[in-house]
Amino acid sequence: MTTISLSWLALVLVHAAPALAAFSPALRKRLYGVEENQTLAIMLAHRGALFLAIAAACAFAAFDAPARPLASLVVAISVLSFLLIYATHGSPKGALRTIAIVDAVALVPLAAVLADVWM
């Protein structure tokens, strides 16, 4: 398996827990540190479904080079937008900081896949 394929699979792992949160209120509470009302439960479950799509795109890209340009854009938007939003909101402590740390670590495999696709 190539370094690029492993980088894609690392990005799958980064998005796996938020994806599984689509199906588990307990996991959503642990990941995001919030009490859910009905509206928030729907929004966070939908967020989890979108993370499932991102993880699936990364898994597909790990083994199918033609899928990589679109998958790279999708995963870059996911990782970079969260980090930007988190930073512009004062980098709060708590559960969101853990997510930010994971996304910061994900910058390494993200850089690898972006360089592979676009350079």
Protein Blocks (a to p, Z undefined) as FASTA:
>chain_A
ZZklmmmmmmmmmmmmmmmmmmomklmmmmnopacdfklmmmmmmmmmmmmmmmmmmmmm
mmmmklmmmmmmmmmmmmmmmmmmmmmnopaghjklmmmmmmmmmmmmmmmmmmmmmZZ
